[in-house]
């Protein structure tokens, strides 16, 4: 078989829901696929700093992080695109006006504005990465900070409609993760643009690409890849756009899909 390039979402695809474990069959499948000469990349909405350390030990060839805004291969950063500083300042200002608690993500830290937030998702994130308070920035730091994407928590006092209008007018995409948490990214960078960059970089064809996912924020790469695999535990909305539906993450889903396509 010709060398293929495989892209994996993290949450719900490689890693289970809390306590966030990696099934043994998944680890074995990744190892065997790479032994067979295939390239394996994580393709995630997470920025590099909050990728679980257990995943980093599996020997992936690289990482597409932050919905296509950071691309790494063999330990080298190949591509990076942050939101420009002036736009970051405007985003922070608007979110204050909309009364929306937010975590701003960049490759080396998580930023927040004012007091840390207490939504159940946010304390978990704070344990995974260094944090910095934008409200305490002064001097050069205040004049130059950037971030790549952000995570908002819509509360009862939030101006949801105002934020949705602002995001749409400024070419941002909102992914609803449930429990009033939205992931917000620039529309021009996606998991699909990350795949396209690596295919061009490596001189590989689209038909040799595989994408594995479970959520609506995976749709861009699932629609784009040559072959798309939906986990059995996926959101039902993604099934019509996928080539193949495998078993659930805890039922050897990654292993079974790779066997089906003779990747291992």
SVG drawing of the C-alpha trace seen along z (x, -y; Angstrom):
<svg xmlns="http://www.w3.org/2000/svg" viewBox="-30 -51 42 56">
<polyline fill="none" stroke="black" stroke-width="0.4" points="0.0,0.0 1.2,-3.5 2.0,-5.7 -1.1,-7.4 -1.4,-10.4 -3.9,-10.1 -5.4,-13.0 -7.0,-12.4 -9.2,-14.6 -8.4,-14.3 -11.6,-14.5 -14.0,-11.7 -11.6,-10.2 -8.3,-9.5 -9.2,-10.3 -12.3,-9.3 -14.5,-11.7 -13.2,-12.4 -11.1,-10.8 -9.6,-11.3 -7.9,-8.0 -6.4,-6.6 -7.7,-3.1 -4.8,-0.6 -6.1,0.5 -5.8,-3.1 -2.2,-3.4 -1.4,-0.1 -3.1,-1.2 -1.1,-4.4 2.1,-2.5 1.4,0.1 0.3,-2.4 3.5,-4.3 5.5,-1.0 3.7,-0.4 5.0,-3.7 2.0,-5.9 2.1,-9.4 0.0,-10.1 -1.0,-13.6 -3.2,-15.0 -5.6,-17.6 -7.2,-19.4 -8.9,-22.6 -6.6,-22.6 -3.6,-24.7 -0.2,-23.0 0.0,-23.7 -3.1,-21.8 -2.5,-18.6 -2.6,-15.8 1.0,-14.7 0.0,-11.0 -0.7,-11.7 2.7,-13.3 4.4,-10.0 2.7,-8.0 5.1,-9.3 2.9,-11.2 4.7,-12.7 3.2,-16.1 0.3,-18.2 -2.2,-20.5 -3.3,-22.7 -5.7,-25.5 -8.0,-24.6 -5.2,-25.0 -3.4,-28.0 -0.3,-26.0 1.3,-23.2 4.2,-21.1 6.1,-18.2 9.0,-16.3 9.4,-18.8 9.5,-21.8 6.9,-24.6 6.0,-24.8 3.1,-27.3 1.7,-29.8 -1.0,-32.4 -2.3,-34.3 -5.1,-36.8 -3.5,-40.3 -3.0,-42.3 -5.4,-45.1 -8.1,-42.5 -7.3,-40.7 -7.7,-44.0 -11.1,-44.6 -12.3,-41.0 -11.4,-41.4 -13.2,-44.8 -16.3,-43.4 -16.5,-40.3 -16.4,-42.6 -19.3,-44.5 -21.2,-41.3 -20.5,-40.0 -19.0,-36.8 -16.2,-35.0 -13.5,-33.8 -10.3,-31.9 -8.0,-33.0 -5.7,-30.3 -2.2,-30.6 0.5,-28.0 2.3,-28.4 -0.4,-29.7 -4.1,-30.3 -5.1,-33.9 -8.0,-35.3 -9.4,-38.8 -9.8,-39.8 -10.8,-37.0 -10.4,-33.3 -13.8,-31.8 -15.6,-29.0 -17.4,-27.2 -16.5,-23.5 -14.5,-23.3 -12.2,-26.2 -10.6,-24.9 -9.7,-21.7 -8.0,-23.8 -6.1,-25.8 -4.6,-22.6 -3.2,-21.8 -1.4,-25.0 0.3,-28.2 -2.2,-31.0 -1.9,-34.8 -4.2,-37.7 -4.6,-40.1 -5.9,-42.7 -2.5,-42.8 -0.5,-43.3 1.5,-46.5 4.1,-48.1 5.2,-46.0 3.2,-43.0 0.0,-45.0 0.9,-46.5 1.8,-43.3 -0.2,-40.3 -2.0,-38.0 -3.9,-34.7 -5.0,-32.2 -8.6,-31.3 -10.8,-31.4 -13.4,-29.6 -16.4,-31.5 -18.9,-30.6 -22.4,-32.0 -24.1,-32.9 -27.6,-34.2 -26.3,-37.8 -24.4,-37.4 -25.5,-39.2 -25.6,-36.1 -27.2,-37.8 -24.7,-40.7 -21.8,-38.3 -23.1,-36.1 -23.6,-39.2 -20.1,-40.4 -18.5,-37.0 -20.3,-36.8 -19.4,-40.3 -15.7,-39.6 -15.5,-36.3 -15.3,-34.0 -16.9,-30.6 -18.5,-29.5 -18.6,-25.8 -21.2,-24.9 -19.7,-22.3 -22.8,-22.2 -23.2,-23.4 -23.1,-27.0 -19.5,-26.7 -18.5,-27.9 -15.2,-27.5 -14.4,-30.5 -11.9,-30.5 -11.1,-32.6 -13.1,-31.3 -10.2,-31.2 -8.2,-28.7 -9.7,-25.3 -8.7,-21.6 -9.1,-21.3 -6.6,-24.1 -4.2,-22.3 -4.5,-19.1 -4.2,-21.1 -1.0,-22.7 0.6,-19.4 -0.4,-17.7 1.2,-20.6 4.3,-20.5 4.8,-16.8 3.7,-16.5 1.0,-14.0 -2.5,-13.7 -5.8,-14.3 -6.9,-10.8 -4.1,-9.5 -5.5,-11.4 -7.7,-10.0 -9.5,-12.0 -11.0,-10.6 -13.4,-12.6 -16.6,-12.7 -17.9,-16.2 -19.3,-19.1 -16.0,-21.0 -14.4,-18.1 -16.7,-18.6 -14.2,-20.8 -11.6,-18.1 -14.1,-15.2 -15.6,-16.8 -12.1,-17.7 -10.1,-14.5 -10.0,-11.7 -11.5,-9.3 -13.4,-10.3 -14.1,-8.1 -16.8,-8.9 -16.4,-7.4 -19.4,-5.3 -19.9,-7.7 -20.0,-10.7 -22.6,-13.5 -25.2,-12.1 -25.0,-15.3 -21.6,-14.3 -22.5,-10.8 -23.9,-11.9 -20.6,-13.5 -18.3,-10.6 -17.1,-7.7 -17.2,-5.2 -18.7,-4.8 -16.5,-2.8 -17.3,-1.5 -17.1,-3.7 -13.9,-5.0 -14.1,-2.5 -15.0,0.3 -11.7,0.3 -13.0,-2.3 -9.6,-3.5 -8.2,0.0 -11.3,1.3 -11.3,-1.5 -7.6,-1.1 -8.1,2.6 -11.1,2.0 -9.0,-0.2 -6.0,2.1 -3.8,-0.6 -2.6,2.0"/>
</svg>
